[in-house]
């Protein structure tokens, strides 16, 4: 991944998750979280940023049981 500033890195992570989020609907929230964080991890995003972006996207998508803590990636 090319070096991006913090704001640009977060923006690109949010865009990627916004594109992938609809494909995870119908799965339980923990599985959605693992898959989406995994997408960002494979692209080289830092774990803290990846989890925060995914958690916020899921909450905005109506998930009310977003897990807290560390997750193993699928």
C-alpha positions as semicolon CSV with decimal commas, in nm:
position;residue;x (nm);y (nm);z (nm)
1;X;0,000;0,000;0,000
2;X;0,137;0,336;-0,093
3;X;0,202;0,577;0,192
4;X;-0,107;0,786;0,264
5;X;-0,175;1,055;0,520
6;X;-0,399;0,952;0,811
7;X;-0,709;1,124;0,670
8;X;-0,659;0,976;0,323
9;X;-0,596;0,631;0,470
10;X;-0,919;0,646;0,670
11;X;-1,117;0,777;0,372
12;X;-0,997;0,496;0,145
13;X;-1,071;0,236;0,414
14;X;-1,426;0,371;0,454
15;X;-1,480;0,364;0,077
16;X;-1,364;0,004;0,052
17;X;-1,587;-0,107;0,339
18;X;-1,885;0,081;0,195
19;X;-1,844;-0,120;-0,128
20;X;-1,808;-0,454;0,054
21;X;-2,068;-0,405;0,329
22;X;-2,379;-0,498;0,124
23;X;-2,233;-0,840;0,039
24;X;-2,219;-0,928;0,409
25;X;-2,583;-0,856;0,489
26;X;-2,761;-1,163;0,617
27;X;-2,455;-1,287;0,808
28;X;-2,429;-1,258;1,184
29;X;-2,250;-0,945;1,301
30;X;-1,940;-1,124;1,434
31;X;-1,886;-1,294;1,098
32;X;-1,943;-0,967;0,911
33;X;-1,689;-0,798;1,137
34;X;-1,424;-1,065;1,079
35;X;-1,471;-1,063;0,704
36;X;-1,464;-0,686;0,666
37;X;-1,168;-0,635;0,899
38;X;-0,994;-0,910;0,703
39;X;-1,050;-0,719;0,378
40;X;-0,874;-0,416;0,522
41;X;-0,599;-0,621;0,687
42;X;-0,512;-0,790;0,358
43;X;-0,482;-0,445;0,200
44;X;-0,235;-0,339;0,470
45;X;-0,451;-0,114;0,687
46;X;-0,354;-0,097;1,057
47;X;-0,568;-0,321;1,282
48;X;-0,699;-0,037;1,499
49;X;-0,813;0,166;1,201
50;X;-0,963;-0,139;1,030
51;X;-1,167;-0,243;1,332
52;X;-1,288;0,113;1,403
53;X;-1,396;0,173;1,043
54;X;-1,578;-0,162;1,027
55;X;-1,747;-0,114;1,365
56;X;-1,873;0,231;1,266
57;X;-1,993;0,107;0,925
58;X;-2,183;-0,182;1,083
59;X;-2,343;0,045;1,341
60;X;-2,451;0,284;1,065
61;X;-2,591;-0,017;0,877
62;X;-2,815;-0,095;1,174
63;X;-2,618;-0,365;1,353
64;X;-2,670;-0,327;1,726
65;X;-2,457;-0,619;1,842
66;X;-2,117;-0,518;1,704
67;X;-1,855;-0,715;1,899
68;X;-1,587;-0,540;2,101
69;X;-1,226;-0,651;2,122
70;X;-0,979;-0,840;1,906
71;X;-1,092;-1,074;1,629
72;X;-0,924;-1,344;1,432
73;X;-0,949;-1,289;1,059
74;X;-1,112;-1,534;0,818
